[in-house]
Amino acid sequence: MVYEVIGITVLWIFLFGYIIVASIDFGAGFFSLHAKLFGQSHEINDLIQRYLNPVWEVTNVFFVFFFVGIVGFFPDTAYYYGTVLLIPGSIALILLSIRGAFYAFENYGQDSKLSWLMLYAVSGLLIPASLSTALTISEGGYITESSSGNVDLNWTELLLSPFGWAVVLLAIVSVLYISSGFLTFYAHRAKDTSAYQLMRKWFLMWGAPMIMMSLFVFLSLRIQNEAHFMSAVFDYGWLFIISFIAFAIAGVLTLLKKAHGIAFIFVIIQMGTAFFGYGLSKSPYILYPYVHIDDAVTNDSMALVLTIAFIGGLLLLLPSLFFILKLFVFDKDYVRGKK
């Protein structure tokens, strides 16, 4: 019981880290494209490039750790998810490759073409949308297992599911909300007035849609998985209340143009409490009703090795990310383009 709890906790932390860091990156593409199309490139593109150049290469490390860990700790996830996520997973990998190609052309090419920028921006919204299908499927009702052991995904049920589309839209809106929140703080720190004003408007604009989509996800979850909904509301509702309070504080601070660094910390608290509230209320299931963390965990010897390895990886990755942020992202001279 100890290994699986430690394992899923560490993996959930990795996944949350990926969501925050990747969302900033994914949303930046959308804002770059919008600025390009509406003649505002000079206002935000330099700011975005100063952030992305040192950070983008480590973004996917969080996701790789999570992917390897979930299969290592809970081998049954590979059996059930391996087939049904083949198409959305392949789409996500192709889109990640497109983004990698854009970074190469952006850093080593002489000019950024609009077509590449469009692919970069669209992929940044479609990647979280495609990956979010894993969370949708995990609620149950979409997978059938035959007597012979074959696992099939009911695509019609998935594509017509209100809950599925609510999760997709929430993933996209959350990306834009998190990214604009960080870039507002980053522009303010860089004393880039035009970029700050633009990103602040985006952040305030995406707040209300994100809350609306969150409520829609809750309401549709009651239809899709009532047991999970009841646990989320009655057992862990306090976490979602904290999340909403953090959302309100972040919005008020940004509206008043005060303490943008603290405002983004509250954004992280907002997303973190909601994310962990979702995970705790869903526990002990990884996939309803097939994958249970108590039954699906690997043997004790392997679990011990994986636990040590991933805790060590977490302790190595977090300081590394901190030093990258300290040396580049939060260095005043670098932020203001003096380095």
C-alpha positions as CSV (number, residue, x, y, z in Angstrom):
1,M,0.0,0.0,0.0
2,V,2.9,2.4,0.8
3,Y,4.7,2.0,-2.6
4,E,1.6,2.7,-4.8
5,V,0.6,5.7,-2.8
6,I,4.1,7.2,-2.9
7,G,4.4,6.3,-6.6
8,I,1.1,7.8,-7.7
9,T,1.8,11.0,-5.6
10,V,5.3,11.5,-7.2
11,L,3.8,10.9,-10.7
12,W,1.0,13.3,-10.0
13,I,3.5,15.9,-9.0
14,F,5.4,15.3,-12.3
15,L,2.2,15.6,-14.3
16,F,1.2,18.8,-12.5
17,G,4.7,20.3,-13.2
18,Y,4.3,19.4,-16.9
19,I,0.9,21.0,-17.0
20,I,2.2,24.3,-15.6
21,V,5.5,24.5,-17.6
22,A,4.0,23.2,-20.8
23,S,0.9,25.4,-20.6
24,I,3.1,28.5,-20.6
25,D,4.9,27.3,-23.7
26,F,1.7,26.1,-25.5
27,G,-0.2,29.4,-24.8
28,A,2.8,31.5,-25.9
29,G,2.4,30.1,-29.4
30,F,-1.2,31.3,-29.6
31,F,-0.3,34.7,-28.4
32,S,2.6,35.0,-30.9
33,L,0.3,34.1,-33.8
34,H,-2.4,36.5,-32.7
35,A,0.2,39.3,-32.4
36,K,1.5,38.4,-35.8
37,L,-1.9,38.5,-37.5
38,F,-2.9,41.8,-35.8
39,G,0.4,43.6,-36.2
40,Q,1.4,43.4,-32.5
41,S,4.5,41.2,-33.0
42,H,6.8,44.0,-31.9
43,E,4.9,44.1,-28.5
44,I,5.3,40.5,-27.3
45,N,7.5,38.3,-29.5
46,D,10.8,39.4,-28.0
47,L,9.4,38.8,-24.5
48,I,8.2,35.3,-25.4
49,Q,11.4,34.3,-27.1
50,R,13.4,35.4,-24.0
51,Y,11.4,33.0,-22.0
52,L,11.2,30.1,-24.4
53,N,14.9,29.9,-25.5
54,P,16.3,28.5,-22.2
55,V,13.1,26.6,-21.0
56,W,11.5,24.8,-23.9
57,E,14.1,22.0,-24.0
58,V,13.3,20.8,-20.5
59,T,9.5,21.1,-20.8
60,N,8.9,17.5,-21.9
61,V,11.2,16.0,-19.2
62,F,8.2,16.1,-16.7
63,F,6.0,14.3,-19.2
64,V,8.6,11.6,-20.0
65,F,9.1,10.9,-16.3
66,F,5.3,10.6,-15.8
67,F,4.8,8.4,-18.8
68,V,7.6,6.0,-17.9
69,G,6.6,6.0,-14.3
70,I,2.9,5.2,-14.8
71,V,3.8,2.2,-16.9
72,G,6.5,1.1,-14.5
73,F,4.5,1.4,-11.4
74,F,1.2,0.2,-12.9
75,P,1.8,-2.1,-15.9
76,D,-1.9,-2.6,-16.4
77,T,-2.2,1.0,-17.7
78,A,-0.1,0.0,-20.7
79,Y,-2.5,-2.9,-21.4
80,Y,-5.6,-0.8,-21.3
81,Y,-4.4,2.6,-22.5
82,G,-1.9,1.3,-25.0
83,T,-4.5,0.4,-27.6
84,V,-7.2,3.0,-27.0
85,L,-4.8,6.0,-26.9
86,L,-2.9,5.0,-30.0
87,I,-4.6,7.6,-32.2
88,P,-4.6,10.6,-29.8
89,G,-1.1,9.7,-28.6
90,S,0.2,9.5,-32.1
91,I,-1.4,12.9,-32.9
92,A,0.2,14.4,-29.8
93,L,3.7,13.0,-30.8
94,I,3.3,14.4,-34.3
95,L,2.3,17.8,-32.9
96,L,5.3,17.8,-30.5
97,S,7.6,17.0,-33.5
98,I,6.1,20.0,-35.3
99,R,6.8,22.2,-32.3
100,G,10.4,20.9,-32.1
101,A,10.9,21.7,-35.8
102,F,9.6,25.2,-35.2
103,Y,12.1,25.8,-32.4
104,A,14.9,24.7,-34.7
105,F,13.8,27.0,-37.5
106,E,13.2,29.8,-35.1
107,N,16.6,29.6,-33.5
108,Y,18.7,28.8,-36.5
109,G,16.7,30.1,-39.4
110,Q,16.8,33.7,-40.7
111,D,13.1,34.4,-40.7
112,S,10.0,33.1,-39.0
113,K,7.4,32.1,-41.7
114,L,3.7,32.6,-40.9
115,S,2.9,29.0,-41.9
116,W,5.3,27.7,-39.3
117,L,4.0,30.0,-36.7
118,M,0.5,28.9,-37.4
119,L,1.5,25.2,-37.0
120,Y,3.3,26.1,-33.8
121,A,0.2,27.9,-32.4
122,V,-2.3,25.4,-33.4
123,S,-0.2,22.5,-32.2
124,G,0.1,24.2,-28.8
125,L,-3.7,24.0,-28.4
126,L,-4.2,20.6,-30.0
127,I,-1.6,18.8,-27.8
128,P,-3.4,19.4,-24.5
129,A,-6.7,18.7,-26.3
130,S,-5.5,15.3,-27.5
131,L,-3.8,14.4,-24.2
132,S,-6.9,15.3,-22.2
133,T,-8.7,12.4,-23.8
134,A,-6.8,10.1,-21.4
135,L,-8.5,11.8,-18.5
136,T,-11.8,11.5,-20.2
137,I,-11.4,7.8,-20.9
138,S,-10.2,7.2,-17.4
139,E,-13.7,8.1,-16.0
140,G,-15.1,4.9,-17.5
141,G,-17.9,4.1,-19.9
142,Y,-15.8,4.3,-23.1
143,I,-13.8,1.1,-22.9
144,T,-15.1,-2.4,-23.3
145,E,-13.1,-5.6,-22.7
146,S,-14.2,-8.8,-24.4
147,S,-14.1,-12.3,-22.9
148,S,-11.0,-13.0,-25.0
149,G,-9.2,-10.0,-23.4
150,N,-9.5,-7.6,-26.3
151,V,-9.8,-3.9,-25.3
152,D,-11.9,-1.7,-27.5
153,L,-12.6,2.1,-27.4
154,N,-16.2,3.2,-28.3
155,W,-15.3,6.1,-30.5
156,T,-18.9,7.1,-31.1
157,E,-19.5,7.3,-27.4
158,L,-16.3,9.4,-26.9
159,L,-16.9,11.8,-29.7
160,L,-20.5,12.4,-28.7
161,S,-19.7,12.8,-25.0
162,P,-20.5,16.2,-23.4
163,F,-18.0,15.4,-20.6
164,G,-15.3,14.6,-23.2
165,W,-15.7,17.9,-25.0
166,A,-15.9,19.8,-21.7
167,V,-12.6,18.4,-20.7
168,V,-11.0,19.3,-24.1
169,L,-12.3,22.8,-23.9
170,L,-11.2,23.2,-20.3
171,A,-7.7,22.0,-21.3
172,I,-7.4,24.6,-24.1
173,V,-8.8,27.4,-22.0
174,S,-6.6,26.5,-19.0
175,V,-3.5,26.6,-21.2
176,L,-4.3,30.1,-22.3
177,Y,-5.2,31.2,-18.8
178,I,-2.0,29.9,-17.2
179,S,0.2,31.2,-20.0
180,S,-1.2,34.7,-20.0
181,G,-0.9,34.8,-16.2
182,F,2.8,34.0,-16.3
183,L,3.5,36.2,-19.3
184,T,1.7,39.1,-17.5
185,F,4.1,38.7,-14.6
186,Y,7.1,38.2,-16.9
187,A,6.3,41.4,-18.9
188,H,5.9,43.4,-15.8
189,R,9.2,42.2,-14.5
190,A,10.8,43.1,-17.8
191,K,9.2,46.5,-17.6
192,D,7.8,45.9,-21.1
193,T,4.8,48.2,-20.9
194,S,3.2,47.3,-24.2
195,A,3.6,43.5,-23.7
196,Y,2.4,43.8,-20.1
197,Q,-0.8,45.7,-21.1
198,L,-1.6,43.1,-23.8
199,M,-1.0,40.0,-21.7
200,R,-2.9,41.5,-18.7
201,K,-6.0,41.9,-20.9
202,W,-5.6,38.3,-22.1
203,F,-5.3,37.0,-18.5
204,L,-8.4,38.9,-17.3
205,M,-10.3,37.8,-20.4
206,W,-9.6,34.0,-20.0
207,G,-10.5,33.9,-16.3
208,A,-14.3,33.7,-16.6
209,P,-14.3,31.2,-19.5
210,M,-12.1,28.9,-17.5
211,I,-14.4,29.0,-14.4
212,M,-17.4,28.3,-16.7
213,M,-15.7,25.4,-18.3
214,S,-14.7,24.0,-14.9
215,L,-18.3,24.1,-13.8
216,F,-19.4,22.4,-17.0
217,V,-16.9,19.6,-16.4
218,F,-18.3,19.2,-12.9
219,L,-21.9,19.0,-14.1
220,S,-21.1,16.6,-16.9
221,L,-18.9,14.5,-14.6
222,R,-22.0,13.7,-12.5
223,I,-23.5,12.1,-15.6
224,Q,-20.4,10.3,-16.6
225,N,-19.2,9.0,-13.2
226,E,-21.5,9.8,-10.3
227,A,-19.2,8.1,-7.7
228,H,-16.3,10.4,-8.7
229,F,-18.6,13.4,-8.7
230,M,-19.9,12.7,-5.2
231,S,-16.4,12.1,-3.8
232,A,-15.2,15.4,-5.4
233,V,-18.1,17.4,-3.9
234,F,-18.5,15.9,-0.5
235,D,-15.0,14.6,0.4
236,Y,-12.7,17.0,-1.3
237,G,-14.9,20.0,-2.0
238,W,-12.8,22.1,0.3
239,L,-9.9,21.8,-2.2
240,F,-12.0,23.2,-5.0
241,I,-13.2,26.0,-2.7
242,I,-9.6,26.9,-2.0
243,S,-9.0,26.8,-5.8
244,F,-11.8,29.3,-6.4
245,I,-10.5,31.6,-3.7
246,A,-7.0,31.5,-5.2
247,F,-8.6,32.3,-8.6
248,A,-10.3,35.3,-7.2
249,I,-7.2,36.6,-5.4
250,A,-5.1,36.3,-8.6
251,G,-7.8,38.1,-10.6
252,V,-8.1,40.9,-8.1
253,L,-4.3,41.5,-7.9
254,T,-4.0,41.5,-11.7
255,L,-7.0,43.9,-12.0
256,L,-5.5,46.2,-9.5
257,K,-2.0,45.9,-11.2
258,K,-0.5,44.7,-7.9
259,A,2.0,42.0,-7.0
260,H,2.0,40.0,-10.3
261,G,4.5,37.5,-9.0
262,I,2.2,36.7,-6.0
263,A,-0.8,36.6,-8.4
264,F,0.8,33.9,-10.5
265,I,1.7,32.0,-7.3
266,F,-2.1,32.0,-6.6
267,V,-2.7,30.8,-10.2
268,I,-0.4,27.8,-9.4
269,I,-2.3,27.3,-6.1
270,Q,-5.6,27.5,-7.9
271,M,-4.6,24.9,-10.5
272,G,-2.8,22.7,-8.0
273,T,-5.6,22.4,-5.5
274,A,-8.1,21.7,-8.3
275,F,-5.7,19.1,-9.9
276,F,-5.0,17.3,-6.7
277,G,-8.6,17.5,-5.6
278,Y,-9.5,15.8,-8.9
279,G,-6.8,13.1,-8.3
280,L,-7.7,12.4,-4.7
281,S,-11.4,12.2,-5.4
282,K,-10.8,9.7,-8.2
283,S,-8.5,7.5,-6.1
284,P,-7.9,4.6,-5.9
285,Y,-8.9,4.2,-9.6
286,I,-6.6,5.1,-12.5
287,L,-9.1,3.8,-15.0
288,Y,-12.7,3.0,-14.0
289,P,-13.3,0.2,-13.3
290,Y,-10.3,-1.7,-14.7
291,V,-7.1,-0.2,-13.1
292,H,-7.0,0.1,-9.3
293,I,-3.8,1.3,-7.7
294,D,-3.9,-1.4,-5.1
295,D,-4.3,-4.2,-7.5
296,A,-2.4,-2.9,-10.6
297,V,0.8,-2.0,-8.9
298,T,4.0,-3.9,-9.8
299,N,5.8,-6.2,-7.5
300,D,7.4,-4.9,-4.3
301,S,11.0,-5.1,-5.4
302,M,10.3,-3.2,-8.6
303,A,8.1,-0.7,-6.8
304,L,10.9,0.0,-4.3
305,V,13.4,0.6,-7.1
306,L,11.0,2.9,-9.0
307,T,10.1,4.8,-5.9
308,I,13.8,5.6,-5.1
309,A,14.5,6.4,-8.7
310,F,11.6,8.8,-9.2
311,I,12.0,10.5,-5.9
312,G,15.7,11.0,-6.8
313,G,14.6,12.2,-10.3
314,L,12.2,14.7,-8.7
315,L,14.9,16.0,-6.3
316,L,17.2,16.4,-9.3
317,L,14.8,17.9,-11.7
318,L,13.2,20.6,-9.4
319,P,16.6,22.2,-8.5
320,S,17.7,22.1,-12.1
321,L,14.5,23.9,-13.2
322,F,15.0,26.4,-10.4
323,F,18.6,27.2,-11.5
324,I,17.4,27.6,-15.1
325,L,14.7,30.0,-14.0
326,K,17.1,31.9,-11.7
327,L,19.9,32.2,-14.3
328,F,17.7,33.1,-17.3
329,V,14.0,33.6,-16.7
330,F,14.2,35.6,-13.5
331,D,17.5,37.4,-14.1
332,K,16.6,41.1,-14.4
333,D,19.2,41.8,-17.1
334,Y,18.2,38.8,-19.1
335,V,14.5,39.5,-18.8
336,R,15.0,43.1,-20.0
337,G,17.0,41.9,-23.0
338,K,20.4,43.2,-21.8
339,K,22.0,39.7,-22.0
